[in-house]
């Protein structure tokens, strides 16, 4: 970590400064109380005097790693201080698989619909972390078709129902140029299920329909069945956002402060903006941690967002994460989010085959 001195020159934090900053951030995360020099020296066995510790804290404060809420109070980390702590942590934490083995076993062995799985994941993240769990779902394109049914609605309208192997059900109203009876739609449904079963929605839109069409006589009635599928799958399905555990945030003393609570609630309530932020993180591999104003250009204070992208094969399709105060327990949250992203990747890749 490089800092700038008053003369404009850059220098690294000394080993002692780095150790003090790391210990101070850990202490504040643990207690939620500003850290004073005298008790801090004794608790962490620094071989220096309280006066020397005060000087180090003053230097870290002048570099904007620490802040002093009140003149007589101890120091607390700034967003920059948390960033330094987290950057060192992310590169060094060790994940013990046994710590989260129950999560993997539960998620991989239970036969549940995909939306239920997403609810379960966010609830688990919330329960384990004691913060708020979030997940941005994938678009349904990756899922594999199990069954297609066409239901007449009258006057050239019909209901296209597509059921996937992962339990997602898509319903689309489609209008065609001619009225089709129940027998015709039954034949279409049987044909489409037979030909499209086992293909992902993405593959169907990308190539399978074209291959089916080219293999049929132009006057074959199944050309209309293919038209119906194309009409039904024209619009992209949007990604959904699941959030669990907001009540956990309200139990954290500092989050009751209006200056912290209102930006947090605004972030949660403005789902479109939160989805944009999560989609931006979806481009990244591994764990991403956003602290305070890093979350958005708007003034977000007192909050951190830790996310991990999950994949289908090699394709980034969604994001899992935890939202909490900047004073969150990163040593638990970072590996938890990382591990959960990998398990969801394993599960969805398995489902998509």
C-alpha positions in Angstrom: 0.0 0.0 0.0 1.5 3.3 -1.1 0.8 6.6 0.7 1.7 10.2 -0.1 3.7 12.4 2.3 3.2 16.1 2.7 6.0 16.8 0.3 4.1 14.9 -2.4 6.5 11.9 -2.3 5.1 8.4 -2.1 6.1 5.9 0.5 4.9 2.5 1.7 3.5 2.0 5.2 6.2 0.7 7.5 5.9 -2.8 8.9 5.0 -1.3 12.3 2.4 1.0 10.8 0.8 -1.8 8.8 0.7 -4.1 11.9 -0.9 -1.3 14.0 -3.5 -0.5 11.3 -4.4 -4.2 10.8 -4.7 -4.8 14.6 -6.7 -1.6 15.1 -9.2 -2.4 12.3 -9.6 -5.9 13.8 -10.2 -4.5 17.3 -12.8 -2.0 16.1 -14.6 -4.7 14.1 -14.7 -6.8 17.2 -15.8 -4.2 19.7 -17.4 -1.4 17.8 -15.7 1.1 20.1 -13.0 3.7 19.2 -9.5 2.4 20.0 -7.4 4.2 22.5 -3.6 4.0 22.5 -2.9 2.8 26.1 -5.3 -0.2 26.3 -4.5 -1.1 22.6 -0.8 -1.4 23.3 -1.3 -3.7 26.2 -3.9 -5.9 24.6 -1.9 -6.6 21.4 1.5 -6.7 23.1 3.1 -4.1 21.0 6.6 -3.5 22.3 6.2 0.3 22.3 5.0 2.9 24.7 1.5 4.4 24.6 3.1 7.7 23.5 4.7 6.0 20.5 1.4 4.4 19.7 -0.3 7.7 19.8 2.3 9.1 17.3 1.7 6.1 15.0 -2.1 6.6 15.2 -1.6 10.3 14.5 0.4 9.5 11.4 -2.2 7.0 10.2 -4.9 9.5 10.8 -3.0 12.1 8.8 -2.8 9.6 5.9 -6.6 9.1 6.2 -6.5 5.5 7.3 -8.0 6.4 10.7 -10.4 9.0 12.1 -11.0 10.4 15.5 -14.8 10.8 16.1 -14.3 13.1 19.1 -11.2 14.9 20.5 -11.0 12.8 23.6 -12.0 9.5 21.9 -9.8 6.9 20.3 -9.5 6.2 16.6 -11.7 4.3 14.2 -10.9 3.1 10.7 -11.9 5.1 7.6 -13.0 3.5 4.3 -9.4 3.7 3.3 -8.3 1.9 6.4 -10.8 -0.9 5.8 -9.7 -1.1 2.2 -6.1 -1.6 3.3 -7.2 -4.3 5.8 -9.4 -6.1 3.3 -6.8 -6.1 0.5 -4.3 -7.8 2.8 -7.0 -10.2 4.1 -8.3 -11.3 0.7 -4.8 -12.3 -0.4 -4.1 -14.3 2.8 -7.2 -15.9 4.3 -7.4 -19.6 4.4 -10.7 -21.4 3.9 -11.2 -24.5 5.8 -13.7 -26.6 3.9 -14.9 -28.1 7.1 -16.2 -24.7 8.3 -18.8 -24.6 5.5 -19.2 -28.3 4.6 -22.8 -28.3 5.8 -23.6 -25.5 3.3 -22.3 -27.6 0.4 -24.0 -30.7 1.5 -27.4 -29.0 2.0 -27.3 -27.2 -1.3 -26.1 -30.1 -3.4 -28.3 -32.9 -2.0 -31.7 -31.3 -1.7 -34.0 -31.6 -4.7 -35.6 -28.1 -4.9 -36.7 -25.8 -7.6 -34.2 -23.2 -8.7 -36.1 -20.2 -7.2 -36.3 -22.1 -3.9 -32.5 -22.7 -4.1 -31.9 -18.9 -4.5 -34.1 -18.2 -1.5 -32.2 -20.8 0.5 -28.8 -19.4 -0.5 -29.7 -15.8 0.5 -31.2 -17.0 3.8 -28.1 -19.1 4.5 -25.8 -16.1 3.8 -27.8 -14.0 6.1 -28.0 -16.6 8.9 -24.3 -17.4 8.9 -23.0 -13.8 8.5 -25.7 -12.0 10.6 -25.9 -9.4 7.9 -28.0 -9.3 4.7 -27.5 -11.9 2.0 -28.1 -11.1 -1.7 -28.1 -13.0 -4.9 -28.6 -11.9 -8.5 -30.1 -14.8 -10.5 -29.0 -15.8 -14.0 -31.2 -15.3 -17.0 -33.1 -18.4 -17.8 -31.2 -18.9 -21.0 -28.8 -21.4 -19.5 -31.5 -23.8 -18.3 -32.4 -26.9 -20.2 -35.9 -27.6 -21.7 -37.9 -30.4 -20.2 -41.4 -29.8 -21.6 -43.3 -27.4 -23.8 -47.1 -27.0 -23.8 -49.3 -24.7 -26.0 -52.7 -23.8 -24.6 -55.4 -22.1 -26.8 -56.7 -18.7 -25.6 -58.9 -17.9 -28.6 -58.9 -15.4 -31.4 -55.4 -16.3 -32.6 -53.9 -16.1 -29.1 -52.2 -18.9 -27.2 -50.2 -19.5 -24.1 -46.7 -20.8 -24.5 -45.5 -22.7 -21.4 -41.9 -23.9 -21.2 -40.8 -26.0 -18.2 -37.0 -26.5 -17.6 -35.2 -29.2 -15.8 -34.2 -26.9 -13.0 -37.9 -26.0 -12.3 -38.1 -22.7 -14.0 -41.5 -22.2 -15.8 -41.8 -19.5 -18.5 -45.2 -18.4 -19.6 -45.6 -16.2 -22.7 -48.7 -15.0 -24.5 -48.3 -15.4 -28.3 -50.5 -14.1 -31.1 -50.5 -16.0 -34.4 -52.2 -15.2 -37.8 -54.6 -18.1 -37.7 -56.8 -19.8 -35.1 -55.4 -23.1 -34.0 -57.6 -25.8 -32.3 -56.6 -28.0 -29.4 -55.6 -30.9 -31.5 -53.3 -28.8 -33.6 -51.7 -27.3 -30.5 -51.3 -30.8 -29.0 -49.4 -31.9 -32.0 -47.2 -28.8 -31.9 -46.6 -29.3 -28.2 -45.6 -32.9 -28.7 -43.3 -32.1 -31.6 -41.6 -29.2 -29.8 -41.0 -31.2 -26.6 -39.6 -34.0 -28.6 -37.2 -31.8 -30.7 -36.2 -29.3 -28.0 -36.0 -31.4 -24.9 -32.4 -31.5 -23.6 -31.3 -28.2 -25.2 -30.7 -25.0 -23.3 -32.9 -22.0 -24.1 -29.7 -20.2 -25.3 -28.9 -23.0 -27.8 -32.5 -23.1 -29.0 -32.5 -19.4 -29.9 -28.9 -19.5 -31.2 -29.0 -22.5 -33.6 -31.5 -25.3 -32.9 -34.6 -23.6 -34.3 -32.7 -22.7 -37.5 -31.6 -26.3 -37.9 -35.1 -27.6 -37.4 -36.5 -25.1 -39.8 -34.0 -26.0 -42.6 -34.8 -29.7 -42.2 -38.6 -29.2 -42.8 -40.5 -28.8 -46.1 -41.6 -25.1 -46.4 -45.2 -26.2 -46.3 -44.9 -28.4 -43.3 -47.3 -27.3 -40.5 -44.5 -27.5 -37.9 -42.9 -24.4 -39.5 -45.7 -22.6 -37.6 -44.7 -24.4 -34.4 -41.2 -23.1 -34.8 -42.5 -19.6 -35.4 -44.4 -19.8 -32.1 -41.2 -20.7 -30.2 -39.3 -17.8 -31.9 -42.1 -15.3 -30.9 -42.2 -16.6 -27.3 -38.4 -16.4 -26.8 -37.8 -13.1 -28.6 -37.7 -11.1 -25.3 -34.8 -11.7 -22.9 -35.9 -12.6 -19.4 -34.5 -10.2 -16.8 -32.4 -11.2 -13.8 -34.0 -11.2 -10.4 -32.6 -10.0 -7.1 -33.2 -11.8 -3.8 -32.4 -10.2 -0.5 -32.7 -11.7 3.0 -31.8 -10.6 6.5 -32.4 -6.8 6.5 -33.6 -7.2 10.1 -30.0 -8.2 11.0 -28.7 -4.8 9.9 -31.1 -3.0 12.3 -29.7 -4.9 15.2 -26.2 -3.4 14.6 -25.9 -0.4 17.0 -24.1 2.1 14.6 -26.5 1.3 11.7 -29.4 2.9 13.7 -27.7 6.2 13.2 -29.7 8.0 10.5 -26.7 9.1 8.6 -25.8 5.5 8.0 -29.2 3.9 7.9 -30.8 6.1 5.3 -28.1 5.5 2.6 -28.3 1.8 3.3 -32.1 1.7 3.0 -31.8 3.7 -0.2 -29.3 1.2 -1.6 -31.6 -1.7 -0.8 -34.9 -0.1 -1.9 -33.5 1.1 -5.3 -33.2 -2.4 -6.6 -32.5 -1.2 -10.2 -29.4 0.6 -9.1 -28.3 -2.4 -6.9 -28.8 -4.7 -9.8 -26.5 -2.5 -11.9 -23.9 -2.6 -9.2 -24.1 -6.4 -9.0 -24.0 -6.8 -12.8 -20.8 -4.7 -12.8 -19.3 -7.0 -10.3 -20.4 -10.0 -12.3 -17.7 -9.3 -14.8 -15.0 -10.0 -12.2 -13.5 -13.4 -11.1 -13.4 -14.3 -7.5 -14.3 -12.1 -4.5 -15.0 -8.4 -4.9 -15.3 -6.0 -1.9 -16.7 -2.5 -2.2 -16.4 -0.3 0.9 -18.5 2.9 1.5 -18.5 5.2 -1.4 -16.8 2.5 -3.6 -20.3 0.9 -3.8 -21.7 3.7 -5.9 -20.9 7.2 -7.0 -23.8 8.4 -4.8 -22.9 9.0 -1.1 -23.0 5.5 0.4 -21.5 5.6 3.9 -21.0 3.0 6.5 -21.8 0.0 4.2 -19.8 -2.7 2.6 -20.7 -5.1 -0.2 -18.8 -8.4 -0.6 -19.7 -10.4 -3.7 -18.6 -13.4 -5.7 -19.5 -14.3 -9.3 -20.9 -17.7 -10.0 -20.8 -19.5 -13.4 -22.3 -22.0 -15.7 -19.3 -23.8 -17.0 -17.0 -20.9 -17.9 -19.7 -18.2 -18.3 -20.4 -15.6 -15.6 -24.1 -15.7 -15.0 -24.9 -14.3 -11.6 -23.6 -12.9 -8.3 -23.9 -13.9 -4.6 -23.0 -11.5 -1.8 -23.4 -10.0 1.6 -24.3 -6.4 2.5 -23.4 -5.1 5.9 -21.7 -2.3 7.8 -18.1 -1.3 7.0 -17.4 -2.8 10.4 -18.3 -6.3 9.2 -16.4 -9.4 10.1 -14.5 -9.7 6.8 -12.5 -12.7 8.0 -15.8 -14.7 8.0 -17.7 -12.9 5.2 -15.0 -13.0 2.5 -14.4 -16.8 2.6 -18.2 -17.5 3.1 -19.1 -15.5 0.0 -16.2 -17.0 -2.0 -17.2 -20.5 -1.0 -20.9 -20.0 -1.7 -20.1 -18.7 -5.2 -18.1 -21.9 -5.9 -20.9 -24.2 -4.6 -23.6 -22.4 -6.7 -21.3 -22.7 -9.7 -21.0 -26.4 -9.1 -24.7 -26.9 -8.6 -25.9 -24.9 -11.6 -23.2 -26.4 -13.9 -24.5 -29.8 -12.9 -28.1 -28.8 -13.4 -27.4 -27.4 -16.9 -26.1 -30.7 -18.3 
